[in-house]
Amino acid sequence: MTVTEPRRTRPDKSRVDARWLQHLPPVLGVVAAVALWWAITVVFKVESFILPSPVQVGQAMVEQADYLWDNTLVTLAETLMGFLLAIAVGVPLALIVTASRMLERTVYPLLLMLNAVPKVAVAPLLVVWMGFGQFPKVFLVFLVCFFPIVISTAAGLSSTPADLVELGRSLKTNWWQTFRMIRMPAAVPQLFVGLKLAITLAVIGAVIAEFVGATEGLGYAIVASGASADTALAFAAMILLGVLSVVLFYLLAAVERFFVPWADRS
């Protein structure tokens, strides 16, 4: 009696090619933007202290690699700590707010007022209140991320599909079972929408905080290089900020696809 080995399925070549083609448009967009930038500096003969060429920015990145890397780590730490603090406070607050209609009407106007305050105006006050350490930077990142996380989580918890709620009632589930098995899973996609918005705002909040009373970080590097007319170094720091935002966003999107695969398919 011969035992036939199961056939090994090979990945469809067309699917692999399609995945690679998905990454082609953003790469071409970056290449086109850099080419346009370089052409403007050459055709219009722009002075390097006004608009450095991509080559000059690349040279600044290589020559000041250690300096830029150290400041990138500082900004990254402030961003992640403020973002995680906003999750730790914002998600439980959203759970409490959606538990009571009266509490929701009481807290929402306060949240709107807090979000309406310009964060640039708050940064100098945080330095006065908390000093020149790392905590005021982290707290400003928290303020920037807090509102979208609370609103998205509350919106997800308040928009549970009615058929799922009726299914829970027919199965005679209690409040905790309904929340754990129906309301929270249904709210997770909305939660990730707020998280992805907040992670990009977190980098902006960290830079705003570093503009005021900081001695390290990419925001401080931009201010210091601008004061010394080292525009190429300032552009290098800004490019690193953009790369940092993109990397954090897509890392969070990968986490979303892992934990909420049905949201990606829908």
ZAMARVEX-572798 format. One line per field, with one value per residue: residue number from 1; x, y, z of N, C-alpha, C in turn. Coordinates in nm, 2 decimals. Layout:
<pts>
num	(NUM  ...)
n.east	(X  ...)
n.north	(Y  ...)
n.up	(Z  ...)
ca.east	(X  ...)
ca.north	(Y  ...)
ca.up	(Z  ...)
c.east	(X  ...)
c.north	(Y  ...)
c.up	(Z  ...)
</pts>
This chain:
<pts>
num	(1  2  3  4  5  6  7  8  9  10  11  12  13  14  15  16  17  18  19  20  21  22  23  24  25  26  27  28  29  30  31  32  33  34  35  36  37  38  39  40  41  42  43  44  45  46  47  48  49  50  51  52  53  54  55  56  57  58  59  60  61  62  63  64  65  66  67  68  69  70  71  72  73  74  75  76  77  78  79  80  81  82  83  84  85  86  87  88  89  90  91  92  93  94  95  96  97  98  99  100  101  102  103  104  105  106  107  108  109  110  111  112  113  114  115  116  117  118  119  120  121  122  123  124  125  126  127  128  129  130  131  132  133  134  135  136  137  138  139  140  141  142  143  144  145  146  147  148  149  150  151  152  153  154  155  156  157  158  159  160  161  162  163  164  165  166  167  168  169  170  171  172  173  174  175  176  177  178  179  180  181  182  183  184  185  186  187  188  189  190  191  192  193  194  195  196  197  198  199  200  201  202  203  204  205  206  207  208  209  210  211  212  213  214  215  216  217  218  219  220  221  222  223  224  225  226  227  228  229  230  231  232  233  234  235  236  237  238  239  240  241  242  243  244  245  246  247  248  249  250  251  252  253  254  255  256  257  258  259  260  261  262  263  264  265  266)
n.east	(0.09  0.07  0.16  0.04  0.20  0.09  0.01  0.21  0.11  0.18  0.24  0.03  0.14  0.04  -0.09  0.13  0.27  0.08  0.08  0.33  0.29  0.12  0.28  0.41  0.30  0.32  0.61  0.69  0.56  0.72  0.97  0.91  0.85  1.09  1.25  1.12  1.17  1.46  1.48  1.37  1.56  1.78  1.70  1.60  1.80  1.83  1.94  2.13  2.09  1.83  1.66  1.78  1.93  1.83  2.06  2.23  2.09  2.09  2.37  2.40  2.25  2.42  2.66  2.58  2.47  2.48  2.40  2.14  2.02  2.03  1.86  1.62  1.55  1.49  1.26  1.09  1.06  0.92  0.69  0.58  0.53  0.35  0.14  0.07  -0.01  -0.23  -0.40  -0.43  -0.58  -0.78  -0.94  -1.07  -1.21  -1.39  -1.54  -1.67  -1.81  -1.99  -2.15  -2.35  -2.60  -2.65  -2.40  -2.25  -2.35  -2.26  -1.98  -1.88  -1.90  -1.69  -1.47  -1.47  -1.40  -1.15  -1.01  -1.03  -0.85  -0.56  -0.27  -0.02  -0.02  -0.04  0.20  0.42  0.31  0.31  0.58  0.63  0.48  0.57  0.84  1.16  1.20  1.14  0.87  0.67  0.67  0.58  0.33  0.20  0.19  0.01  -0.22  -0.27  -0.33  -0.54  -0.82  -0.91  -0.89  -1.07  -1.31  -1.34  -1.35  -1.58  -1.77  -1.76  -1.85  -2.11  -2.23  -2.31  -2.42  -2.77  -2.89  -2.71  -2.72  -2.99  -2.96  -2.79  -2.97  -3.17  -3.03  -3.01  -2.79  -2.59  -2.50  -2.21  -2.13  -2.25  -2.11  -1.85  -1.85  -2.00  -2.04  -1.77  -1.60  -1.73  -1.67  -1.40  -1.29  -1.35  -1.21  -0.94  -0.94  -0.93  -0.69  -0.50  -0.52  -0.44  -0.18  -0.03  -0.08  0.05  0.33  0.34  0.26  0.48  0.69  0.60  0.61  0.89  0.98  0.97  1.16  1.33  1.61  1.69  1.59  1.40  1.25  1.39  1.63  1.56  1.49  1.74  1.92  1.80  1.84  2.11  2.13  2.16  2.02  2.00  2.04  1.81  1.61  1.67  1.61  1.33  1.25  1.31  1.12  0.88  0.92  0.92  0.66  0.52  0.61  0.53  0.25  0.20  0.29  0.10  -0.12  -0.06  -0.08  -0.36  -0.46  -0.38  -0.52  -0.78  -0.89  -1.13  -1.22  -1.04  -1.10  -1.36)
n.north	(-0.12  0.21  0.53  0.84  1.15  1.46  1.73  2.01  2.33  2.60  2.95  3.17  3.32  3.55  3.68  3.74  3.92  4.12  4.21  4.33  4.53  4.69  4.84  5.00  5.25  5.45  5.45  5.55  5.80  5.92  5.93  6.09  6.33  6.39  6.43  6.65  6.84  6.85  6.94  7.20  7.33  7.33  7.45  7.70  7.79  7.81  7.93  7.75  7.79  7.87  7.68  7.37  7.12  6.78  6.63  6.77  6.76  6.48  6.45  6.59  6.42  6.20  6.30  6.40  6.18  6.04  6.24  6.30  6.05  6.01  6.22  6.14  5.91  6.02  6.18  5.97  5.82  6.01  6.04  5.77  5.73  5.93  5.86  5.60  5.67  5.82  5.62  5.46  5.63  5.74  5.53  5.39  5.61  5.66  5.43  5.47  5.70  5.63  5.46  5.60  5.82  6.07  6.13  6.14  6.36  6.55  6.53  6.55  6.83  6.94  6.79  6.88  7.15  7.13  7.01  7.22  7.41  7.57  7.38  7.47  7.70  7.60  7.47  7.64  7.70  7.45  7.41  7.61  7.51  7.24  7.22  7.17  6.91  6.58  6.51  6.73  6.73  6.47  6.49  6.69  6.55  6.35  6.51  6.58  6.34  6.24  6.32  6.22  5.95  5.90  5.99  5.82  5.56  5.59  5.64  5.39  5.21  5.31  5.25  4.99  4.72  4.67  4.42  4.24  4.32  4.24  3.97  3.91  3.96  3.77  3.55  3.58  3.72  3.88  4.21  4.24  4.02  4.09  4.33  4.24  4.04  4.14  4.43  4.54  4.40  4.49  4.76  4.78  4.82  5.09  5.20  5.16  5.33  5.58  5.54  5.53  5.78  5.93  5.85  5.97  6.24  6.24  6.25  6.51  6.66  6.60  6.73  7.00  7.04  7.02  7.24  7.43  7.51  7.28  7.06  6.86  6.62  6.59  6.81  7.01  7.00  7.10  7.36  7.45  7.41  7.58  7.83  7.85  7.87  7.63  7.49  7.25  7.05  7.10  7.03  6.76  6.67  6.71  6.54  6.30  6.31  6.28  6.03  5.88  5.92  5.79  5.52  5.45  5.47  5.27  5.04  5.03  4.99  4.73  4.59  4.63  4.48  4.23  4.18  4.26  4.13  4.11  4.37  4.47  4.32  4.40)
n.up	(0.00  -0.10  0.03  -0.04  -0.06  0.07  -0.15  -0.18  -0.15  -0.34  -0.31  -0.48  -0.77  -0.88  -0.67  -0.50  -0.67  -0.68  -0.42  -0.41  -0.59  -0.46  -0.30  -0.47  -0.57  -0.34  -0.32  -0.57  -0.55  -0.34  -0.47  -0.68  -0.55  -0.42  -0.65  -0.77  -0.57  -0.58  -0.85  -0.83  -0.66  -0.83  -1.08  -1.01  -0.87  -0.59  -0.27  -0.04  0.23  0.24  0.10  0.11  -0.10  -0.18  -0.18  -0.01  0.23  0.27  0.31  0.55  0.72  0.72  0.82  1.07  1.20  1.45  1.63  1.53  1.57  1.84  1.93  1.80  1.94  2.18  2.12  2.03  2.26  2.43  2.27  2.27  2.54  2.62  2.44  2.53  2.79  2.73  2.63  2.85  3.02  2.86  2.74  2.97  3.06  2.85  2.87  3.11  3.05  2.85  3.00  3.12  3.03  3.14  3.25  3.02  2.89  3.07  3.07  2.81  2.70  2.86  2.76  2.50  2.53  2.65  2.43  2.25  2.33  2.23  2.18  2.15  2.30  2.55  2.60  2.70  2.95  3.07  3.11  3.30  3.51  3.55  3.50  3.33  3.25  3.13  3.17  3.12  2.84  2.78  2.90  2.74  2.49  2.58  2.62  2.35  2.23  2.38  2.34  2.07  2.12  2.33  2.22  1.99  2.11  2.27  2.07  1.93  2.13  2.17  1.93  1.89  1.70  1.66  1.63  1.74  2.01  2.06  2.03  2.24  2.45  2.40  2.47  2.73  2.86  3.10  3.22  3.22  3.05  2.81  2.76  2.74  2.54  2.33  2.31  2.34  2.15  1.92  1.93  1.89  1.63  1.58  1.80  1.71  1.50  1.62  1.76  1.56  1.45  1.67  1.71  1.51  1.57  1.81  1.77  1.66  1.89  2.06  1.93  1.94  2.22  2.25  2.13  2.32  2.58  2.58  2.57  2.41  2.16  1.85  1.79  1.93  1.79  1.54  1.61  1.71  1.49  1.31  1.42  1.39  1.12  0.99  0.77  0.63  0.82  0.98  0.79  0.77  1.03  1.02  0.82  0.94  1.14  0.99  0.89  1.13  1.21  1.00  1.03  1.29  1.25  1.06  1.20  1.40  1.24  1.15  1.39  1.43  1.21  1.30  1.54  1.48  1.24  1.09  1.05  0.87  0.64  0.59)
ca.east	(0.00  0.15  0.10  0.07  0.22  0.00  0.07  0.25  0.05  0.27  0.17  -0.01  0.24  -0.03  -0.11  0.26  0.29  -0.02  0.12  0.44  0.24  0.05  0.38  0.48  0.26  0.39  0.75  0.69  0.53  0.83  1.07  0.87  0.86  1.24  1.30  1.07  1.25  1.59  1.47  1.35  1.68  1.87  1.65  1.58  1.93  1.79  2.05  2.12  2.03  1.68  1.61  1.89  1.90  1.82  2.20  2.28  2.02  2.15  2.50  2.38  2.21  2.53  2.76  2.52  2.39  2.47  2.32  2.00  1.97  2.00  1.74  1.51  1.52  1.42  1.12  1.02  1.02  0.81  0.57  0.52  0.49  0.23  0.04  0.02  -0.08  -0.36  -0.48  -0.46  -0.68  -0.89  -1.03  -1.16  -1.30  -1.49  -1.63  -1.75  -1.90  -2.10  -2.24  -2.46  -2.64  -2.63  -2.25  -2.20  -2.38  -2.18  -1.83  -1.85  -1.86  -1.55  -1.37  -1.46  -1.33  -1.01  -0.95  -1.03  -0.74  -0.44  -0.16  0.10  -0.03  -0.03  0.34  0.49  0.26  0.36  0.72  0.63  0.42  0.63  0.98  1.22  1.23  1.06  0.73  0.58  0.66  0.49  0.19  0.15  0.15  -0.11  -0.33  -0.30  -0.39  -0.65  -0.95  -0.95  -0.90  -1.20  -1.43  -1.35  -1.39  -1.72  -1.85  -1.77  -1.93  -2.24  -2.29  -2.32  -2.54  -2.89  -2.92  -2.62  -2.78  -3.10  -2.91  -2.75  -3.09  -3.24  -2.95  -3.01  -2.66  -2.58  -2.43  -2.07  -2.12  -2.29  -2.01  -1.72  -1.86  -2.07  -2.01  -1.63  -1.55  -1.79  -1.61  -1.25  -1.25  -1.36  -1.10  -0.82  -0.94  -0.88  -0.55  -0.42  -0.52  -0.37  -0.03  0.03  -0.08  0.15  0.46  0.33  0.26  0.61  0.77  0.55  0.67  1.03  1.01  0.97  1.23  1.39  1.76  1.71  1.47  1.41  1.20  1.50  1.73  1.51  1.51  1.88  1.98  1.74  1.90  2.25  2.12  2.20  1.89  2.00  2.02  1.67  1.53  1.70  1.53  1.19  1.23  1.30  0.99  0.79  0.95  0.88  0.51  0.47  0.65  0.44  0.12  0.18  0.30  -0.03  -0.21  -0.03  -0.15  -0.50  -0.49  -0.36  -0.62  -0.91  -0.88  -1.25  -1.23  -0.96  -1.17  -1.48)
ca.north	(0.00  0.33  0.65  0.95  1.27  1.57  1.83  2.13  2.44  2.71  3.08  3.22  3.43  3.68  3.74  3.79  4.04  4.22  4.27  4.42  4.64  4.78  4.93  5.08  5.40  5.54  5.47  5.64  5.93  5.97  5.95  6.21  6.45  6.42  6.48  6.79  6.92  6.87  7.03  7.34  7.39  7.35  7.54  7.84  7.83  7.85  7.93  7.63  7.83  7.88  7.54  7.28  7.02  6.65  6.58  6.83  6.70  6.35  6.47  6.63  6.30  6.11  6.36  6.42  6.06  6.01  6.34  6.28  5.93  6.03  6.30  6.06  5.82  6.11  6.21  5.85  5.79  6.10  6.00  5.65  5.74  6.01  5.79  5.49  5.73  5.86  5.50  5.42  5.72  5.76  5.41  5.37  5.72  5.63  5.32  5.53  5.80  5.56  5.38  5.68  5.93  6.20  6.15  6.17  6.50  6.63  6.53  6.58  6.97  6.96  6.74  6.97  7.27  7.09  6.99  7.34  7.49  7.55  7.31  7.56  7.80  7.52  7.42  7.72  7.69  7.32  7.43  7.68  7.42  7.11  7.23  7.15  6.77  6.51  6.50  6.82  6.68  6.35  6.54  6.75  6.44  6.30  6.60  6.58  6.21  6.20  6.35  6.13  5.81  5.90  6.00  5.70  5.45  5.61  5.62  5.25  5.15  5.36  5.21  4.84  4.68  4.63  4.27  4.18  4.34  4.16  3.83  3.89  3.96  3.64  3.45  3.62  3.76  3.99  4.33  4.21  3.93  4.17  4.42  4.17  3.95  4.20  4.57  4.58  4.36  4.57  4.89  4.77  4.89  5.24  5.23  5.17  5.45  5.68  5.52  5.57  5.93  5.98  5.82  6.07  6.36  6.23  6.31  6.66  6.71  6.59  6.84  7.13  7.05  7.03  7.38  7.52  7.47  7.15  7.05  6.74  6.58  6.64  6.95  7.10  7.00  7.19  7.50  7.49  7.42  7.70  7.94  7.86  7.87  7.50  7.45  7.11  6.97  7.11  6.94  6.62  6.64  6.71  6.42  6.19  6.32  6.22  5.88  5.83  5.91  5.68  5.39  5.42  5.45  5.14  4.94  5.02  4.93  4.59  4.54  4.62  4.36  4.10  4.16  4.28  4.10  4.13  4.51  4.49  4.26  4.47)
ca.up	(0.00  -0.11  0.09  -0.12  0.02  0.03  -0.23  -0.12  -0.22  -0.36  -0.32  -0.61  -0.81  -0.91  -0.54  -0.46  -0.75  -0.64  -0.29  -0.44  -0.67  -0.37  -0.24  -0.58  -0.58  -0.24  -0.35  -0.68  -0.50  -0.27  -0.57  -0.76  -0.46  -0.41  -0.78  -0.79  -0.48  -0.64  -0.97  -0.79  -0.61  -0.94  -1.18  -0.96  -0.80  -0.45  -0.18  0.05  0.36  0.22  0.07  0.07  -0.20  -0.12  -0.16  0.11  0.34  0.29  0.37  0.69  0.79  0.74  0.91  1.20  1.22  1.59  1.69  1.49  1.62  1.99  1.94  1.75  2.05  2.28  2.07  2.02  2.40  2.47  2.19  2.31  2.68  2.62  2.37  2.62  2.90  2.68  2.62  2.99  3.08  2.77  2.72  3.08  3.07  2.75  2.92  3.22  2.99  2.78  3.09  3.17  2.94  3.21  3.26  2.89  2.87  3.16  3.05  2.67  2.69  2.92  2.67  2.38  2.58  2.66  2.30  2.17  2.38  2.14  2.25  2.14  2.41  2.67  2.62  2.79  3.08  3.13  3.15  3.43  3.62  3.57  3.49  3.20  3.24  3.03  3.20  3.05  2.70  2.78  2.93  2.62  2.40  2.64  2.59  2.21  2.20  2.47  2.28  1.97  2.18  2.41  2.13  1.90  2.19  2.31  1.95  1.91  2.24  2.15  1.80  1.88  1.61  1.74  1.62  1.84  2.14  2.08  2.04  2.38  2.54  2.39  2.54  2.87  2.91  3.20  3.17  3.19  2.94  2.70  2.74  2.71  2.42  2.22  2.29  2.33  2.02  1.81  1.94  1.87  1.50  1.61  1.88  1.63  1.42  1.71  1.79  1.44  1.44  1.79  1.71  1.43  1.65  1.92  1.72  1.66  2.03  2.12  1.87  2.00  2.35  2.24  2.08  2.43  2.70  2.57  2.54  2.33  2.08  1.71  1.79  1.97  1.68  1.44  1.66  1.72  1.36  1.24  1.48  1.34  0.98  0.93  0.72  0.59  0.94  1.01  0.70  0.81  1.14  0.98  0.74  1.04  1.21  0.90  0.88  1.26  1.21  0.91  1.09  1.40  1.20  1.00  1.30  1.47  1.15  1.16  1.52  1.41  1.13  1.37  1.65  1.43  1.10  1.02  1.02  0.75  0.53  0.56)
c.east	(0.09  0.08  0.14  0.09  0.13  0.08  0.10  0.20  0.15  0.19  0.14  0.08  0.17  -0.06  0.02  0.29  0.20  0.02  0.24  0.39  0.17  0.15  0.45  0.43  0.32  0.54  0.77  0.66  0.64  0.94  1.04  0.88  1.00  1.29  1.25  1.15  1.39  1.59  1.45  1.48  1.78  1.83  1.65  1.71  1.91  1.91  2.02  2.06  1.88  1.62  1.73  1.84  1.89  1.96  2.25  2.22  2.07  2.29  2.49  2.33  2.33  2.63  2.71  2.43  2.37  2.38  2.18  1.94  1.94  1.87  1.61  1.46  1.44  1.28  1.04  0.97  0.91  0.68  0.50  0.46  0.36  0.11  -0.02  -0.05  -0.22  -0.46  -0.53  -0.57  -0.80  -0.99  -1.12  -1.26  -1.42  -1.59  -1.72  -1.85  -2.02  -2.19  -2.36  -2.48  -2.61  -2.48  -2.20  -2.23  -2.30  -2.03  -1.80  -1.82  -1.72  -1.44  -1.35  -1.38  -1.18  -0.94  -0.94  -0.91  -0.62  -0.32  -0.03  0.10  -0.02  0.11  0.42  0.44  0.30  0.50  0.72  0.58  0.50  0.78  1.03  1.25  1.14  0.91  0.64  0.57  0.56  0.35  0.13  0.11  0.02  -0.23  -0.37  -0.37  -0.52  -0.79  -0.99  -0.97  -1.04  -1.31  -1.45  -1.40  -1.54  -1.81  -1.87  -1.86  -2.08  -2.31  -2.29  -2.44  -2.65  -2.92  -2.83  -2.67  -2.90  -3.07  -2.86  -2.87  -3.16  -3.16  -2.94  -2.87  -2.67  -2.51  -2.28  -2.05  -2.15  -2.17  -1.88  -1.74  -1.93  -2.02  -1.86  -1.57  -1.61  -1.72  -1.46  -1.21  -1.25  -1.24  -0.97  -0.82  -0.89  -0.74  -0.46  -0.41  -0.43  -0.22  0.04  0.03  0.02  0.28  0.45  0.33  0.40  0.70  0.73  0.61  0.82  1.07  1.02  1.05  1.29  1.54  1.79  1.58  1.48  1.35  1.31  1.60  1.69  1.53  1.66  1.95  1.92  1.81  2.04  2.25  2.17  2.07  1.89  1.98  1.87  1.58  1.55  1.62  1.38  1.16  1.22  1.17  0.88  0.80  0.90  0.73  0.46  0.50  0.55  0.29  0.10  0.21  0.17  -0.13  -0.19  -0.09  -0.30  -0.54  -0.47  -0.48  -0.76  -0.91  -1.01  -1.27  -1.15  -1.03  -1.29  -1.45)
c.north	(0.12  0.45  0.77  1.07  1.38  1.67  1.96  2.25  2.55  2.84  3.12  3.34  3.56  3.75  3.81  3.92  4.15  4.29  4.37  4.54  4.74  4.88  5.02  5.22  5.49  5.56  5.56  5.78  6.00  6.01  6.08  6.34  6.49  6.48  6.62  6.88  6.95  6.96  7.17  7.41  7.42  7.45  7.68  7.88  7.88  7.83  7.81  7.67  7.85  7.75  7.46  7.17  6.88  6.60  6.64  6.78  6.56  6.35  6.50  6.51  6.21  6.17  6.38  6.30  6.03  6.11  6.33  6.16  5.94  6.11  6.23  5.97  5.90  6.14  6.09  5.81  5.88  6.07  5.88  5.66  5.82  5.94  5.68  5.55  5.77  5.74  5.46  5.50  5.73  5.65  5.39  5.49  5.71  5.53  5.38  5.63  5.73  5.48  5.47  5.80  6.06  6.23  6.19  6.32  6.60  6.64  6.58  6.73  7.00  6.91  6.83  7.10  7.24  7.07  7.12  7.43  7.47  7.49  7.39  7.66  7.73  7.49  7.51  7.71  7.56  7.33  7.51  7.59  7.30  7.11  7.19  7.00  6.71  6.50  6.60  6.78  6.57  6.40  6.61  6.65  6.37  6.38  6.60  6.45  6.17  6.21  6.25  5.99  5.80  5.90  5.88  5.58  5.47  5.59  5.47  5.18  5.19  5.31  5.06  4.80  4.62  4.48  4.19  4.20  4.26  4.01  3.81  3.88  3.83  3.53  3.48  3.65  3.87  4.11  4.31  4.12  4.01  4.27  4.35  4.09  4.02  4.35  4.60  4.52  4.44  4.71  4.89  4.84  5.04  5.28  5.25  5.28  5.57  5.67  5.56  5.72  5.99  5.96  5.92  6.21  6.36  6.28  6.46  6.72  6.70  6.70  6.98  7.15  7.07  7.17  7.47  7.46  7.33  7.16  6.93  6.70  6.64  6.78  7.05  7.11  7.09  7.33  7.54  7.50  7.54  7.82  7.96  7.86  7.74  7.44  7.30  7.02  6.98  7.03  6.80  6.58  6.63  6.58  6.30  6.19  6.25  6.07  5.82  5.82  5.80  5.54  5.36  5.40  5.31  5.02  4.92  4.96  4.78  4.52  4.53  4.50  4.23  4.08  4.18  4.25  4.12  4.27  4.54  4.43  4.34  4.61)
c.up	(0.00  -0.05  0.01  -0.03  -0.03  -0.05  -0.16  -0.21  -0.23  -0.36  -0.46  -0.65  -0.83  -0.78  -0.49  -0.54  -0.71  -0.51  -0.32  -0.51  -0.57  -0.31  -0.34  -0.58  -0.47  -0.27  -0.46  -0.64  -0.42  -0.37  -0.65  -0.68  -0.44  -0.54  -0.81  -0.69  -0.53  -0.76  -0.93  -0.74  -0.72  -1.04  -1.13  -0.88  -0.66  -0.36  -0.08  0.18  0.36  0.20  0.02  -0.02  -0.12  -0.09  -0.03  0.24  0.37  0.35  0.52  0.77  0.82  0.84  1.05  1.24  1.37  1.66  1.66  1.56  1.77  2.01  1.89  1.86  2.16  2.24  2.06  2.16  2.45  2.40  2.25  2.45  2.69  2.55  2.46  2.74  2.86  2.67  2.76  3.06  2.99  2.75  2.84  3.10  2.97  2.80  3.03  3.15  2.92  2.87  3.14  3.08  3.01  3.22  3.13  2.86  2.96  3.12  2.91  2.65  2.75  2.82  2.55  2.42  2.59  2.52  2.22  2.22  2.29  2.22  2.25  2.26  2.54  2.70  2.71  2.93  3.15  3.18  3.28  3.54  3.65  3.55  3.35  3.17  3.13  3.05  3.13  2.90  2.69  2.81  2.81  2.51  2.45  2.60  2.44  2.17  2.27  2.41  2.18  2.02  2.25  2.31  2.04  1.98  2.23  2.19  1.92  2.01  2.22  2.02  1.78  1.79  1.70  1.74  1.72  1.98  2.16  2.09  2.18  2.48  2.52  2.46  2.69  2.93  3.00  3.14  3.13  3.07  2.81  2.66  2.68  2.57  2.30  2.20  2.26  2.20  1.91  1.81  1.90  1.74  1.52  1.70  1.81  1.54  1.50  1.74  1.68  1.42  1.55  1.77  1.62  1.50  1.76  1.89  1.71  1.80  2.09  2.06  1.92  2.14  2.35  2.19  2.20  2.55  2.70  2.53  2.45  2.26  1.94  1.70  1.83  1.86  1.57  1.48  1.66  1.59  1.28  1.29  1.43  1.19  0.91  0.88  0.68  0.71  0.99  0.92  0.73  0.93  1.11  0.90  0.84  1.12  1.12  0.90  1.01  1.26  1.12  0.97  1.20  1.35  1.14  1.09  1.37  1.37  1.14  1.28  1.50  1.32  1.20  1.47  1.59  1.28  1.02  0.98  0.89  0.63  0.49  0.50)
</pts>
